[in-house]
């Protein structure tokens, strides 16, 4: 069984909500990525999303755009990200989802990328700008080599399209809780519980909720309404603030651990 499926099965058995954390691989450099993943796991994170740096991350706000820029400037490449995953796998079995856009994968070679990523130890893949119906038109874009295809559903997704997306998803559904790009928000979107319930009409997969969650209180509120909580920009911002510090892992643990505890205590 894939590590993502195993993790959600364990969470379901324990009647707990999962915690998914996003960081941009290669920020502040590729050598720090395995260390930061270890810090996230130590903080109580269940699944890690590693963003592959891209020059035009259209779905991301200023924080993650800046992180991609820093990573690329520091020499991050797709091959380098896969090497970082190999390094992570020497000491950890935490589930890893690669979060990316189609262009870097297509340049690398779609089939080659899936094979190499799976061999390196990745578990899932979320391609933000490849809708499932578009992928289905090209056999090359349907090869997975065991990587689970994580799908996005937005607040504006109509029910008939929810059903289409859900049918092609594996691992979990990522519900984008607000319109627009990634980034910290002062307030949560309204209607998260009803939207999660609507998605569950079409799938038995867990539903993870992200976009804008940045505090323990927000995370706890979303935890009561979903199967997993995704936090990204708030963590990435702190990596940007403390990227040159020797105690960067400790700074990340200090920020992430209270969020993990809030999620655990909410369920």
RAQUIVEN-V773061 format. One line per field, one symbol per residue. ss: DSSP state (@ for helix, = for strand, . for the rest). burial: + if it has 24 or more other ideal C-beta (glycine too) atoms within 12 Angstrom, else -. A space follows every 10 residues. Layout:
BEGIN
ss=???
burial=???
END
This chain:
BEGIN
ss=..@@@@@@@@ @@@@...=== ====.....@ @@@@@@@@@@ @@@...==== =......... .@@@@@@@@@ @@@....@@@ @@@@@@@@.. ....====== .@@@@@@@.@ @@@@@@@@@@ ...====... .@@@@...@@ @@.....==. ====....@@ @@@@@@@@.. .=====.... .......... .@@@@@@@@. .....===== .....@@@@@ @@@....=== =.@@@@@@@@ @@.....@@@ @@@@@@@@@@ @@@@@@.
burial=-++++-++-- +----+++++ ++++++++++ -+++++++++ +-++++++++ ++++--+-++ +-++++++++ ++-+-+-+++ +++++++++- -+-+++++++ ++-++--+-+ --++-+++-+ ++++++++-+ ++--+----- +--+-+++++ +++++-+--- -+--++-+++ ++++++++-- -++++--++- -+--++-+++ -++-++++++ ++++++-+++ +++-++++++ ++++++++++ -++----++- +++-++++++ -+++-++
END
